[in-house]
Amino acid sequence: MAGDSDNSPQFSDLGGVCSEDSGEVSVVKDETLENENESKQMLNRKPPRHSMNTAAFVSPANLMMPNLVDIPYLVRIYWYFGLWLDIVVLYHVYITGIRRGIYAYLNISNNEGDLNLGGIGMKSPPEIKSSFLPVLRSGSCAEKGTKPSMEDLHICIDDLPQYLGEVADIPSPGAFYGIVMFEYLRQVFDGHGGIDAAFFVREKLLKFIVEDPFFPVCLEKAIKSAFLRTDYAFSDDSSLDISSGTTVLTAFISGRKLIVANAGDCRAVLGKRGRAIEISKDHKPNCKSEKIRIEKLGGAIYDGYLNGQLSVSRALGDWHMKRPKGSASPLSAEPELQDMLLGEDDEFLILGCDGLWEVMSSQCAVSMARKELMLHNDPEQCSRELVREALKRDTCDNLTVVVICFSPDPPPRIEIAPSRVRRSISAEGLNLLKGALEGNL
C-alpha cells in the first residue's frame, strides 16, 4: 500500500551517504571539504585535527617521497617550519632588545678613545681636575700608659725633599698636576717583645723606600718592597734580638696623593667633613681574610692569638715565628696599601696605635679631633687631648697618636639646615578647634 511504502529519498551528509538498497551506512570522507578545513587551520598556524591519525598510516616510502595528494603531511611540515621560524624571530627580537638595553644603560660606544673591556667600548669617566693642594701640618704625642716601658716610636717629616736633600732623586716641583709636590711621611711603629725591631724599622724603612728602583715613579711598589727588604735586613743583623717585632703604619703624601701602608693593628683614620673614614684595616688573627690566609699556610689561632703567641697577624721582625726568607709564613710582613687623592673635604688624618683604638672608636676620635682643631687649630695639642682621653678610659697599652692637618685653617663649622615640620589639620578638626575657642570666649 501506498501508506506502507517507504518514500524516504536518498540523502547525503557531510560525513557520508546512506544507501536505501543495502540499508547500511557507509562513511565516505568529503576530501574537498577536508582539505578546505585543513588549509584554514594551516593559515592559522594550528596543527590539523587528523594529522596524528594520518601519520599512523603514512608508509616509510611516503615519508621519504611525499605524494602530492598527501596534504596532511605537507601541512604538518609547513606548521612545524612556521613554528620554528617564529621561535627564531622571537629569540632574535629578545636578544636585540637586551643588547640595546645594556648599551643604553652602560652608555657604550666603540669610539677609538674609549676603554676596551672584552671587545666592548665603555666611555671612561671624565678626569676631575682640582687646584687643591694640601698644606701639611702635624703634631704627635706618645705615652707609655700603664706599661712599665715605652715600646712605641714614631717619625714625622713634614718636608721630605728638604729632609733627604740630594740623597734621592725626588721629582722636581710641578710634577703633580702642574703644582709643586710636597712629599710627606708619617709612621707609627708599635713594638712588642723588645725595642730592637721598632728602632731598626724607624731607621731603615724610609731609606729602603727611597733606594728602591721604583721610587718615585711607582710609590706603591717601592713602599711594599721596602717593607719586605727591611724585614729581611733585620733578620740578618746578628747584633739584634730578631725575636722582637713591630707593627708598622705609614702614610706617604705626594702632592694630593695619599698612600697608607699597614702591617699590624695600628690604624689610619681620615676626617672628612666630620665623618670618619678608615683608610687601613686592623690585621687581627680573627679577621676573616687573615684567618683564611693563616690556616691556608698551616698556622693556627688560639683564643685570638696567632699560634697562641701573637695578637696580630702581620708584623716586621718576630723571626722565631717565621719560616726562612722567601717562604710564605702565617705571620706576614707584607703590608696592605690604600691610596687616594686628597680633596678640599679631607681635613686631617689620625694615625694611632692599638692603645688608642681599644678604648675609642674611629668616629669618636675624628669628632674629638675636629672639635679641638676648631678651638685652637693646633695638631700637637689635638694629639695630646686624644692621648689624655684614652688614658681616662683606662687603656692598657702604650699610646702614640699623630695628627696631620691638610689645611692651614681650622675645620669650618658644619651648618645643619633646620628641619621644616609641616602640620595639617582636617576640616572636622578645624571645626572642633573653632568650637572650643568660641566656647572659651
Residue pairs with C-beta under 8 A, 6 or more apart in sequence:
6 20
8 20
10 17
10 18
10 19
10 20
11 18
12 18
14 30
14 33
15 27
16 25
16 26
16 27
16 28
16 29
17 26
17 28
18 25
19 25
19 26
34 50
35 71
37 48
38 48
38 50
38 71
38 72
38 75
39 75
41 47
41 48
41 49
41 75
42 48
42 75
42 78
42 79
45 79
45 82
45 83
45 86
46 79
47 76
47 79
48 54
48 72
48 75
48 76
48 79
50 72
51 72
51 75
51 76
54 72
54 73
55 72
55 73
55 76
58 70
58 73
62 70
62 73
63 73
66 73
66 74
102 108
106 120
106 122
107 122
107 123
108 120
108 121
108 122
108 123
109 121
109 123
110 121
111 121
111 123
114 121
114 122
114 123
114 124
115 121
115 122
115 123
115 124
129 177
130 177
130 256
130 343
130 344
131 179
132 256
132 342
132 343
132 344
133 177
133 179
133 180
133 182
133 255
133 256
134 182
134 253
134 256
134 342
134 346
134 406
134 407
135 406
135 407
135 408
136 158
136 182
136 184
136 253
136 404
136 405
136 406
137 158
137 379
137 404
137 405
137 408
138 156
138 158
138 186
138 379
138 402
138 403
138 404
138 405
139 378
139 379
139 380
139 381
139 382
139 383
139 384
139 402
139 403
140 154
140 156
140 380
140 383
140 400
140 401
140 402
140 403
141 380
141 383
141 384
141 386
141 387
141 399
141 400
141 401
142 150
142 152
142 153
142 154
142 387
142 398
142 399
142 400
142 401
143 150
143 387
143 391
143 398
143 399
144 150
144 398
144 399
145 355
145 391
145 395
145 396
145 397
145 398
145 399
146 395
146 396
146 397
147 396
147 397
147 398
149 195
150 398
151 190
151 191
151 192
151 194
151 195
151 198
151 398
152 188
152 189
152 190
152 191
152 198
152 353
152 355
152 398
152 399
152 400
153 189
153 191
153 195
153 198
153 199
153 202
153 400
154 186
154 187
154 188
154 189
154 202
154 351
154 400
154 402
155 185
155 186
155 187
155 202
155 206
156 186
156 402
157 163
157 184
157 185
157 186
157 206
158 184
159 182
160 170
160 182
160 183
160 184
160 185
161 170
161 182
161 183
164 170
164 210
167 210
168 210
168 211
168 215
168 216
169 216
170 183
170 216
171 181
171 216
171 254
173 180
173 181
174 180
174 181
175 181
175 255
176 254
176 255
176 256
176 257
177 255
177 256
179 255
181 254
181 255
182 253
182 254
182 255
183 216
183 252
183 253
183 254
184 251
184 252
184 253
184 254
184 404
185 206
185 250
185 251
185 252
185 253
186 250
186 251
186 349
186 351
186 402
186 404
187 202
187 205
187 206
187 248
187 249
187 250
187 251
187 351
188 248
188 249
188 266
188 351
188 352
188 353
188 400
188 402
189 198
189 201
189 202
189 246
189 247
189 248
190 198
190 246
190 247
190 249
190 264
190 265
190 266
190 353
190 354
190 398
190 400
191 197
191 198
191 199
191 244
191 245
191 246
192 244
192 245
192 246
192 247
192 310
192 315
193 241
193 243
193 244
193 245
193 317
193 318
194 241
194 243
194 244
195 244
196 240
196 241
196 242
196 244
196 317
197 234
197 240
197 244
197 245
197 246
197 316
197 317
197 318
198 244
198 246
200 230
200 233
200 234
200 237
200 240
200 317
201 230
201 234
201 246
201 248
201 316
201 317
204 230
204 233
204 234
205 226
205 227
205 230
205 248
205 250
208 225
208 226
208 229
208 230
208 233
209 215
209 222
209 223
209 226
209 252
212 221
212 222
212 225
212 226
212 229
213 222
214 221
214 222
214 225
215 222
216 222
216 254
219 252
219 254
219 257
219 259
220 259
220 337
220 339
223 250
223 252
223 259
223 261
223 335
223 337
224 261
224 334
224 335
224 337
227 248
227 261
227 263
227 316
227 333
227 334
227 335
228 333
228 334
230 316
230 333
231 316
231 317
231 333
232 325
234 240
234 242
234 316
234 317
234 319
235 242
235 319
235 325
242 317
242 319
242 320
243 317
243 318
243 319
243 320
244 317
244 318
245 310
245 315
245 316
245 317
245 318
246 264
246 315
246 316
246 317
247 263
247 264
247 265
247 266
247 283
247 312
247 314
247 315
247 316
247 353
247 354
248 261
248 262
248 263
248 264
248 266
248 315
248 316
248 335
249 260
249 261
249 262
249 263
249 264
249 266
249 267
249 268
249 280
249 351
250 260
250 261
250 262
250 335
251 258
251 259
251 260
251 268
251 279
251 349
251 351
251 404
252 258
252 259
252 260
252 261
253 259
253 342
253 404
256 341
256 342
256 343
257 339
257 340
257 341
257 342
258 279
258 339
258 340
258 341
258 342
258 349
259 337
259 338
259 339
260 268
260 279
260 280
260 337
260 338
260 339
261 335
261 336
261 337
262 268
262 280
262 281
262 283
262 314
262 335
262 336
263 283
263 314
263 315
263 316
263 332
263 333
263 334
263 335
263 336
264 283
264 312
264 314
264 315
265 282
265 283
265 284
265 311
265 312
265 353
265 354
265 357
266 280
266 351
266 352
266 353
266 354
267 278
267 280
267 282
267 351
267 352
267 354
267 356
267 357
267 362
268 278
268 279
268 280
268 349
268 350
268 351
269 276
269 277
269 278
269 279
269 349
269 350
269 352
269 362
269 365
269 366
270 276
270 277
270 278
270 279
270 346
270 348
270 349
270 350
271 277
271 346
271 347
271 348
271 349
271 350
271 366
271 369
271 370
271 411
272 345
272 346
272 347
273 345
273 347
273 414
274 366
274 367
274 370
274 411
274 414
275 363
275 366
276 361
276 362
276 363
276 365
276 366
276 367
278 362
279 338
279 340
279 349
280 336
280 338
281 287
281 336
282 354
282 357
283 290
283 312
283 313
283 314
283 336
284 290
284 304
284 311
284 312
284 313
285 291
285 294
285 301
285 304
285 305
285 306
285 310
285 311
285 312
285 313
286 301
286 304
287 313
290 313
290 314
291 301
293 313
293 330
293 332
294 300
294 301
294 306
294 313
294 330
295 301
297 328
297 329
297 330
298 330
299 306
299 307
299 329
299 330
299 331
300 306
300 307
300 308
301 307
302 308
304 311
305 311
306 312
306 313
306 321
306 330
306 331
307 321
307 330
309 321
310 318
310 321
310 331
313 330
313 331
313 332
314 331
314 332
314 333
314 334
314 335
314 336
315 331
315 333
316 333
318 331
321 329
321 330
321 331
322 329
322 331
323 329
342 406
346 406
347 370
347 373
347 405
347 406
347 407
347 411
348 369
348 370
348 373
348 379
348 403
348 404
348 405
348 406
348 411
349 403
349 404
349 406
350 365
350 366
350 369
350 386
350 401
350 402
350 403
351 401
351 402
351 403
351 404
352 365
352 386
352 399
352 400
352 401
352 402
353 397
353 398
353 399
353 400
353 401
354 397
355 390
355 395
355 396
355 397
355 398
355 399
355 400
356 365
356 386
356 387
356 390
356 395
356 399
356 400
356 401
357 365
358 395
358 396
358 397
359 390
359 393
359 394
359 395
360 386
360 389
360 390
360 393
365 386
368 385
368 386
368 389
369 382
369 385
369 386
369 403
370 411
372 378
372 381
372 382
372 385
373 379
373 382
373 405
373 410
373 411
374 410
374 411
374 413
376 382
377 405
377 409
377 410
379 403
379 404
379 405
380 403
382 403
383 401
383 402
383 403
386 401
386 403
387 399
387 401
390 399
390 401
391 399
425 433
